[in-house]
């Protein structure tokens, strides 16, 4: 359905694009909380239940249709939101490579789809996080490759990806729901990426061609924010970066909004 829609649209003046599936609403209705992730896990253990009964799991990212839409529209998107979209990190990398004017990026993982068995739903895997890392931008050869070729070259050779993606990025929000069976989430890679984007020195920004990140928000499952990552984000907050970290609570609301800039777990 999304592919058909994108093939019909031409939006030359578009600056903001938000894509959200019905996934969050479906889960909110079927697994109301206080901890919907655990409810979902218990639900899937029942042999009578099948994740294919939840319709938002059955879809694919229309990569070619989206690329054609951007090519036709020739718009300069400055804001992109992907919430509960079934798009793997390789397609996310290819998409972001087409959006050099992007200043605000919001990505929320598709909740609980990591054990659906239908597709890889890891948007914020280590490939994407390393591609966003501004300290890996200096290689002139890999910077001339296509997004997929660059990603393939990096992943096959264990070399760093040289980009970086979205050089004008100032606002970044990530929603990550890792699990034991989900591959790709590496706390140290996440922290290094955020640190690399915090470039208050104007001369350094001009040298590497990347804007300074001003705002970072992280929504993450309980227990997956390492002490090192928490401490590193706190250092960045004290240095001037606006940082918000919200952790899923074991026995409270799924996420409690926190606007005080703290990197501590959000309190209800």
Order of alpha helices (4+ residues) and beta strands (2+ residues): alpha-beta-alpha-alpha-alpha-beta-alpha-beta-alpha-alpha-beta-alpha-alpha-beta-alpha-beta
